[in-house]
Amino acid sequence: MAFQRPPLSKLVFKKYDIDESGFIETKELKKMAYDMGHKMSEAEVIAATQILDKNNDGRISYKEFTDWWNSGTERFSALELSDAAEQRLTMVIDFFKYYDKDQSGDIDRNEFRAVYDRLKSGGHGLGSFDEALAALDTSGDGLVSLNEYVNWLIRTKALKLP
């Protein structure tokens, strides 16, 4: 029986799944894009993750990756943002970072109190503090990641990406 080489998509996926989690996370996607000649800004890589992550769990499964990978040679152009979209997303990232006081990359329950108060005063219908935290913390780990925050903004139609 002859050796059958895995598909190129599988080889690329495994190479950039650096932590061997079975998923491509945002930082791994950024490295892959860079290595393939497509330097992405922080906003672009966040948006690309949102575009590729069809089930909104904040990471890219092999199935989600192959759907994109098999889209053709111009696959990276599908991830590009307009200047206006990149500017909007950069503002969202800056907002998140402002409230991430310990710069952990996540907003914990204490940090979320200030986010909640700010969003509530801006007219977002959030319900109670605990309801709002549960709505944003889709992983249920008690923390709100940047991806969870961006996903929530998209779900509530407060942010639109391509």
C-alpha positions as CSV (number, residue, x, y, z in Angstrom):
1,M,0.0,0.0,0.0
2,A,1.4,3.4,-1.0
3,F,1.8,6.3,1.4
4,Q,-1.0,8.7,0.9
5,R,0.0,12.3,1.7
6,P,-2.5,14.3,3.7
7,P,-4.2,17.2,2.0
8,L,-2.2,20.5,2.0
9,S,-4.9,22.1,4.1
10,K,-4.3,19.5,6.8
11,L,-0.6,20.1,6.8
12,V,-1.0,23.9,6.9
13,F,-3.6,23.6,9.7
14,K,-1.4,21.4,11.8
15,K,1.7,23.6,11.3
16,Y,-0.1,26.7,12.6
17,D,-2.1,25.0,15.3
18,I,1.0,25.7,17.5
19,D,-0.6,24.8,20.8
20,E,-2.0,21.5,19.2
21,S,-5.5,22.4,20.5
22,G,-7.1,21.2,17.3
23,F,-8.1,24.8,16.5
24,I,-6.5,27.9,15.0
25,E,-6.7,30.8,17.4
26,T,-6.3,34.5,16.5
27,K,-2.6,34.6,17.2
28,E,-2.0,31.5,15.2
29,L,-4.0,32.9,12.3
30,K,-1.9,36.1,12.4
31,K,1.3,34.1,12.2
32,M,0.0,32.0,9.3
33,A,-1.1,35.0,7.3
34,Y,2.3,36.7,7.9
35,D,4.3,33.6,6.9
36,M,2.2,33.5,3.7
37,G,3.0,37.1,2.9
38,H,-0.2,38.7,4.2
39,K,0.6,40.9,7.2
40,M,-2.5,41.7,9.1
41,S,-3.2,44.4,11.6
42,E,-4.7,43.5,14.9
43,A,-8.2,44.6,13.7
44,E,-7.8,42.6,10.5
45,V,-6.9,39.4,12.3
46,I,-9.8,39.8,14.7
47,A,-12.2,40.4,11.8
48,A,-10.7,37.4,9.9
49,T,-11.3,35.2,12.9
50,Q,-14.9,36.4,13.1
51,I,-15.4,35.7,9.3
52,L,-13.9,32.2,9.5
53,D,-15.3,31.2,12.8
54,K,-18.8,30.1,11.7
55,N,-20.0,28.7,15.0
56,N,-18.7,31.8,17.0
57,D,-16.7,29.9,19.5
58,G,-13.7,32.3,19.1
59,R,-11.4,29.8,17.3
60,I,-11.2,28.1,13.8
61,S,-11.9,24.4,13.5
62,Y,-10.4,22.3,10.8
63,K,-13.7,22.2,9.0
64,E,-14.0,26.1,9.1
65,F,-10.4,26.3,8.0
66,T,-10.8,24.0,5.0
67,D,-14.0,25.8,3.9
68,W,-11.9,29.0,3.6
69,W,-8.7,27.3,2.4
70,N,-10.5,25.6,-0.5
71,S,-12.1,28.9,-1.6
72,G,-9.2,29.5,-4.0
73,T,-6.0,31.3,-4.5
74,E,-7.5,34.7,-3.5
75,R,-8.5,33.4,-0.1
76,F,-6.8,36.2,1.8
77,S,-8.6,38.9,-0.2
78,A,-11.9,37.7,1.4
79,L,-10.5,38.6,4.8
80,E,-9.5,42.2,4.0
81,L,-11.3,45.1,5.6
82,S,-12.2,48.4,4.2
83,D,-10.6,51.4,5.8
84,A,-13.9,52.3,7.5
85,A,-14.4,48.8,8.9
86,E,-10.9,48.6,10.1
87,Q,-11.3,52.0,11.8
88,R,-14.6,50.8,13.5
89,L,-13.0,47.6,14.7
90,T,-9.9,49.4,16.0
91,M,-12.2,51.6,18.1
92,V,-13.8,48.5,19.5
93,I,-10.4,47.0,20.3
94,D,-9.3,50.2,22.0
95,F,-12.5,50.3,24.1
96,F,-11.9,46.7,25.2
97,K,-8.2,47.3,26.0
98,Y,-9.2,50.4,28.1
99,Y,-11.3,48.3,30.4
100,D,-8.9,45.3,30.4
101,K,-7.0,47.0,33.3
102,D,-4.6,44.1,33.9
103,Q,-4.0,43.7,30.2
104,S,-4.7,39.9,30.5
105,G,-6.6,39.8,27.2
106,D,-9.8,39.1,29.0
107,I,-12.2,41.2,31.0
108,D,-13.0,39.6,34.4
109,R,-16.1,40.2,36.5
110,N,-14.6,43.2,38.3
111,E,-13.5,44.9,35.1
112,F,-16.8,44.0,33.4
113,R,-18.7,46.2,36.0
114,A,-17.2,49.3,34.3
115,V,-17.9,48.0,30.8
116,Y,-21.5,47.2,31.9
117,D,-22.1,50.7,33.3
118,R,-20.6,52.3,30.2
119,L,-22.7,50.2,27.8
120,K,-25.8,50.6,29.8
121,S,-25.4,54.4,29.8
122,G,-24.9,54.3,26.1
123,G,-28.4,52.8,25.6
124,H,-27.5,49.1,25.1
125,G,-30.4,46.9,26.4
126,L,-28.3,44.6,28.6
127,G,-30.6,43.4,31.4
128,S,-29.1,42.8,34.7
129,F,-25.3,42.7,35.3
130,D,-25.3,38.9,35.5
131,E,-27.5,38.6,32.4
132,A,-25.1,40.8,30.5
133,L,-22.1,39.0,31.6
134,A,-23.7,35.7,30.7
135,A,-24.6,37.1,27.2
136,L,-21.1,38.1,26.5
137,D,-19.2,35.2,28.2
138,T,-20.3,32.5,25.7
139,S,-17.5,30.2,26.9
140,G,-18.8,30.3,30.4
141,D,-15.4,30.7,32.0
142,G,-16.3,33.9,33.9
143,L,-14.2,36.1,31.5
144,V,-15.1,38.1,28.4
145,S,-12.5,37.7,25.7
146,L,-12.0,40.2,22.9
147,N,-13.5,37.7,20.5
148,E,-16.5,37.2,22.7
149,Y,-17.0,41.0,22.9
150,V,-16.7,41.4,19.2
151,N,-19.1,38.5,18.6
152,W,-21.6,40.0,20.9
153,L,-21.4,43.4,19.1
154,I,-22.0,41.6,15.8
155,R,-24.9,39.5,17.2
156,T,-26.6,42.6,18.6
157,K,-26.0,44.5,15.3
158,A,-23.9,47.1,17.0
159,L,-20.9,46.2,14.7
160,K,-21.0,45.0,11.1
161,L,-18.0,43.3,9.5
162,P,-17.8,41.9,5.9
